[in-house]
Amino acid sequence: MNVVVLVKQVPDISDIRPDAWDTEKGTLRRGVLDSVLNPMDLHALTLAAKIRRPGSKIVALTMGPPQAEEMLRDCLARCADEAVLLSDVTFAGADTCATAVALAYGIRRVAQEFGFGSEYAILAGMQSVDGDTAQVPPQVAEELGIEQIAYVEDVTWRPNGELAARRIGPRGMEEASPKEYPVLITATSGVPPIYRSFHRAREALRKNITRWKAADLGLKPAQVGLKGSRTQVVRIFSPSEAREGECKLVEPDRVEDLLEELRTAWNNGGLRKKTASGPKYQLGDKKPDYKGEVWVFAEHEEGKLHNVSLELLGKARELADSLGERVGAVLAGHKVEGMAQELIAHGADRVYVIEHPLLEEFLPIPAKKVLVEAVRRHKPQIFLFGATPLGRELAPRVAYGARSGLTADCTQLEISDVKRDKRTLAGVLRQTRPALGGNIMATIITKNSPVQMATVRPAVMQALPANPDCSGEVIKVDVELDESCVKTCILSRQSLPSSADLAKASVIVAGGRGLGNKETFDRVIRPLAEAFGRFFESPAEVGASRAAVEEGFISREHQVGQTGQTVQPRLYVAVGISGAIQHISGMQNSGIIVAINKDPRAGIFQHADFGIVGEYEAVAPRLLAALEKKSTAVVS
């Protein structure tokens, strides 16, 4: 089995120097940062080495400037046999759609040049640290018209010749196998990464790297770069401008003072209370640049609507009211019409019900097909998805199929007038999201697209209270699907028993890789969670970062973040957690955030209200003693 691995050179954001940040412009000076191979692409290379069969090749493919050759030689030093660089000035400024087009054309050329035929696999990291959108791989798959198997941790060849991909599924761990090739697999961390060897590193220095320009791929300038992009960044600013306050640092020997401040903040309802926004946008007599309903994809599981869908309906109601439009909810599945009334009660004017047996389980190609058809028929002007694992896999394919742009992981949505290309656009959707590991915020608008699309992080928007007296229209949408749409076979499924109910916890104490091992995790985090629960007389749970789960410190149901749970407790205490955006996205809307980390430059402090800089071995015992002392005083 031949393999194409999509790789990317990214700035090293794990250790951002103070002089790398331009506080006036709110941007990073990339020139002062080291460039590295995107970490998740390293996992893709590792899986590629396991997929490759004797006599076949691994080709590393990237799009970037000439200096990306250095990163390709890193790939050659690990396991790649060939390397291809797509480099052309016309590629500059590409968004995810324009990037996907160039990579897909590059993959076709690789398959042709190296004689792959159709029996090959494409591997890619689930996302890149500088964008965190997870959009490019599914959009490459969409351009190629192939299946994608996402969130894969490991791969094996079965004796019967089946490729089994162990992935994080919507209901636990799954083993999936492609029914046909080529197939695109996105990798998350799971197996130990493949390392460079001295012999391969020496050979990599002498290896010829193939370079192709846009014309070599048959691409026209209008398809790539800025011209081919379907979104446009209109503002970049520092996250500090969006924060309500700075992190207050507390000395390790003053933890009793910290507890008093926490109790005061707790009694006041937290530090991140929902506040009314500014004046609402009014379209008035202006002619809008977009027309149509504001839609929400109604994600559900086992007969229950996902909370993010109800949250998005609340935001959709606000957006639609300012435009004088209706709110639509799209409910796709098998025997799901019974959930339509709940959607109406939470703000939907219309519910578009799409039912078919092939939609009972989530399969990206059938789901994409029916949603794209619904968009073409009914022409909404805005379509919102939750930034859940399912939404992050589905929305990019729907956007690409509908020839629309997509902004991922939004934290803010608003209707506004925007100046662009010497004219003012009226009533467009401004979509704000973090980027570069949370080091900048970007406001983006859709361009050259019939629909404005975005994914929104769970627990960021606020659901409207259910009103059972609301009335709405249920519209049944007929679809045509057959088994040819199903290109993946689920070989096995392992449901993960949930012993943690993080969503209902008022207090969460979470630990990260910084705790070192499982024994320390259990010795520090569990007693702290119990002590904070007693102190506030509220339900407390143990949480963890993805790194801590992958190291085996605790089971996956305790994981907080993009591939774990999104939580919103009144108090969140992070111990030994660096603050990667994947984790921050799952807990940033907690009422009070406390960070304990020995590194004063750890990103977690940018999102915390209170921080303690110090070794957990010294801080945790003092904090436990203070909690026990004050809890005993309250009881007596």
Disulfide bonds with the S-S distance in Angstrom:
none
